Amino acid sequence: MPIPGIPDPAVPYGSTIVITGCSGFIGSHVADQVLSAGYRVRGTSRDVVKNKWIADFFAARHGEGKFELVEVPDLTKDDAFVEVVKGAQGFIHVAHEMHGSGDPATAIPLAVGMALSALKTAAAAGIKRFVYTSSSFAVTQPKPNVSFSVDEDTFNEDAVRAVREKGKDAGGATVYAASKVEVERAMQKWMTESKSPIEICCVNPNGNLGPVLQPKYQGYPTTAGWVKNIWDGEYGALKRQPEHFIDVRDDAKLHVIALAHPGLKGRRLLGMVAPAPIDAIIGILRGLYPERKFEDFEVEGEDRIENRMKGEVEGLLREAYGHGYTRLEDSVEANAKELS
């Protein structure tokens, strides 16, 4: 049903919205919330047979005919989205292609090329708004025990500089961060030069916690694996540098707001809610499951980033949905419920 706090959306309710990466942890939640808001969704998949489960899941959850799964084997091709965008009025680009490469000479052009291809194709088809799933890493990376603040005008210049100076030796996380920066800048450059009427809005979330929609098929990818690794005692895979978090359901709702809110043209919505150090997550799990043993974990300092946009973005969530951000305790509980 339409979002109560957005009665006159930039993209009309009932429209078809293209969503890439819809079978992933974040993308599936984005599709779920877009459907809940009264839109139709055309999700892309490299293999529709393998990912038929998501079409079945959404048919059962939202009714037949609301979700369509279409095959796009190679998202990096210039014409990858030409057929997909026909008849659509919105585009949410969640997928991020690096082909597993830690070499910025390969990874960054791939990511930029795919995003620009999607944006240009969407613009040519007359799509009204394009939402890009960026990352808080395009804003900054963890800096333990360093106090500083960020807002929507902050870009991760350190990552860009490190990649330029060190190449693949900068490390995978830094290459990923730089790729997100370069995608955002390339899209804005194209918008300025083309003078296209399409509207762009970016969502920049940090670590997503909360429930996986279909663990049987999705597993516990990326940050959904934090709680799973703690549960299984696989502490070696956990990050020692503390980061902020966002509940994946709130992240998905921010994507819907970015799509629908008429006043967000050209904005970046920083989804960085609060610090989520691993030792705090362990403490929450100990409280929830006192009979289960969880080993101690030593983090590398404190996360002292101040997100100056937190109040404004949470205000958008309250205005649209009537609630603020989900607490870390509730996100962890939702993540762990599937495991217990």
N, C-alpha and C positions, 0 to 999 in steps of 0.2 A: 504494500500500500504506500501511497506517497508519503514523503517525510513531512511530519506536521510542521516543522520549523522552516520549511522551504516550500511555500505554497505556489510560487511562480518560478520554476526552475529554469536555468539557462538552457538545458536540454529537456524537452517535454517528457513527462512521464508517459510510459507506454512505448517510447522510442526503442530502437535496437541499438545496443552498445557492444562494440567489439572489445574483447578482453584477451590479450595474449597471456600466456603462462597460467592459464586458468586451472590447471591440474596441480599446481604447486601449493605450498603451504599458504603463502600470502594470497596468491592469485585465486585460489578456490574460495577463500573468505571474501575477497573483493567481489567475485561473481555472486556469491551468496547474498551479500548485502545489496548489491545492485538489483538483483531479482526481488529482494524483499521490499525495495523502494518502488516497485511497480514498473521497472524497465524489463525489456527482453534482452537476453544476452546471446551473443554469438562468440563462443570461445574458440580459440585456436589450439591445435595440438599437432605435434609432429606425427603422431600415430593415433588415429581415432579408434582403431580396434583395441589397442593396448589401454587407452584411456576411456573406453566406453562406460566404465563405472561412474564417471562424473556426470555423464548425461543421464544415466539411470538414477543417480543420487538426487540430482536437481529436479528430475521429473517427479520423483516421489515427494520431494520436499516442497516444490513450488507449483506443481501441476504440469501436465503435458503441454508442449508447444511454447514454453517460456524460454527454454535454453536449447541452443543448437551448437553442436560440436562440429567444427570444420577442420579439415586437415591442411596444414601448411608445413610440408616436410622441411623446408629450408627458410627460416625467417630472415636470413641475411641477403636473399635475392632482392634485386630492385623492384621486381614485380610481385613479390610475395603476397602482398595484401590487396592487390587490385580487385580480385573477385570478392574478397572477404568484406570490404567496406561498402559494397553496393546496398543501398537502402538504409545504411546506418546513420545515426546522428551524433554518436559519441564514440570515443576510442580511448581505452585505458591500456597503456602499454606497461605491463608488469614484467614480462620476460626480459632477461638480460643475457646476451650471448657473448661469451668469451672463449668458448670451445675449450674450457679448462686450461687455458693458457696463462702462465705467469709472465709471459713475455709481452711487455707493453706494445712492442712493435706490431704484434698480432692482435692482442686482446682489445686495445683501445680502438683501432680502426674498425674492428668487427662490431663493437658495441655502438660506436657512433654511426656507422653505416646502417645498422639495423634500425636504430631509432629514427634517423633521418628519413629512411625509406618509408617507415610507418607514418611519420608526420606528413611527408609530402603527398603520399597516397591518400591519407585522410583529408588533407586540404583540397586536393584535386577533386575529391568526391563530394565536397561541400559539407563535410562534417563540422559541427559547430564548436565542439570542445575536445581537446586532446589532453589527457591526464597521463603524466609520466611518473612511474614509480622510481624515484631516485633513492637516496640513502642518506642517513645522517653522516656517513663517511664522506659524502660530497661536501659536507659542512666542516667536519673535523673528525679526527680519530682520537682514541683514548690517550690521555696524557696524565698518568697517575700523579696525584698530589700537586697538580698545577691548577691554580684557580684562574679561570677566564670565562668569558661569556660569548655567546653566539646569537645570531638572528638570521633572518632570511637573506641578508646581504653578505653573509659569511660564506666563503668558499675555502676548500681545503687546499690552499696554496702549497702547504708543506708536502702533500702527496704529489702534486704536479711537479714540484721542484725535485723531489726525491727520484721520481721516475725518469725525469729528464737527465739527472746526473748519474744515476745508478743502473738504469735499465731494469732488467728482470731481477737484479740483486736487491731491488727496493723491497721485494717481498710481495706475495700474492694479495694480502689485504690492502697494501698501499697501491698496487696496480689497479685493484678493483675500485678503490676510492678515486684515483685519478681518472679512471674511465667514466665514472659517474659525473665528475666535474666536467669532463670534456664533452659528454653527451649533452648536459644541460646548456653549456656554452654554444655548442654547435647548433642546437635547436634555436636558441635565441638569436644567433647570428643569421640563420636562415630566415627566421621570422622578420628580422629587421630589413634584410635585403629583399625579400620577396613581397613584403607588405601584405601578406596573406591575412584574410579576415578570421582565420581559425584562431581560437583562444587556447593557450597552453596554461596548465597549472601543474605544479610538481608537488609530490608528497615525499618527505624525507624522513622515513622512520628509522629508529635504532633497533636494537634486538627485539624481535617479535616473540612474545610468549603467549601461552593460552592453548586452547584445544586444537588438535588436528582434526579436520572434518572426517577423514576416512583413513585412520592409521594403517588399516589392512593394505591399502594401495599406496599411500603416501609415505608411510614410515614416519620418521621424526627428523626431517631435514633441517639443515641450517640451525637457527637458534631454537627451534622446537626441540632440538636434541640436547639442550642444556639440562633440562629436568630429567630427560631419559638417561643421559650419561651419569648423572648423580644417582639416579635410582638403581642403575646397573653397576655402580661402583667404578665406572670407567672415567676416572678423573683426569687421565692423561690427555683426553681430548678437550678439556675445558680451558677456556681463556682465563689467564690470570690477571689481565688488565681489566679493571671494572668498566662497565658500560652502562648507559641508560637503557631503558626498555620501553616498549609499548605493548599493550594487549593486542593481539592480532585482530580481534573483532573491532577494536577502536580504530586500528590502522585502516581496516577495510571501510569503516564508516567515514573516515577522513577522505578516502578515495571517492566515495559517493558525494560527499560535500564538495570536493574539488570539481566533480563533474557537474553538479546541479546548482551550486550557489551562484547567483548572478553577479556577485561582487568580487569574485576571486580571479578574474582574468590576470594572468601573468604572475600569480603569487606562488610562493614556496611555503608549504605547510610543514613545519618541523615537528615530527612526531617523536619527540624525545621527552618522556614523561618524568622519569626519576631514576636515580642510580639503582642498578640491580646486580650488586656484587654476588659472586657465587656463594660466598659464605653466608650471605643473608638468605639466599634461596635454600641452602641446606638447613638453616635455622627454621625456616617456614615448614619444610618437609618433616623435620624432627617433631615440630608441634602437631602436624597433621597425622603423622604415623609414628607415635612414640615406641611402638613395638619393633620398629625397623631400625637397623643400625646404619647411620650415615657417617662416614669418616670426615674428619676435619679437612679444611682446604684453606690454603694461604693465598690470599690475593695480593697483587702488587700495588699497594697504596689505595688511595681513595679517588673516586670519580668526583671532581669538583667543578664540572662544567655547569654554567648557568645558561639555561635556554630562555632567552628574553622573550621568546614568542609563546611560551607555555600557556600563559593566561589567555592570550588572544585565541590560540588554536583550541584550547579546551572550551573557551566560550562559544566557538563555532559548533563544537560537539553538543554542548548544552542547548544551544539555540535550536539545533536541528533535531536532536534526539531526546532532549530532556534529561540527560545525565552527563556527568563528567568522566574523567579517565578512570579506568578500572585499576584497582589497587594491585600492587605486586603480589600480595598474599592471595588474592582471588585468581590472578592469572596463573600462578604456580599451582594452586589447587585444581584449576581446570585442566592444566597440563598433566598433572599427576593422576587425576581421576581415572584416566584411560589405562593407567599402568597398574593400579592397585587391584 
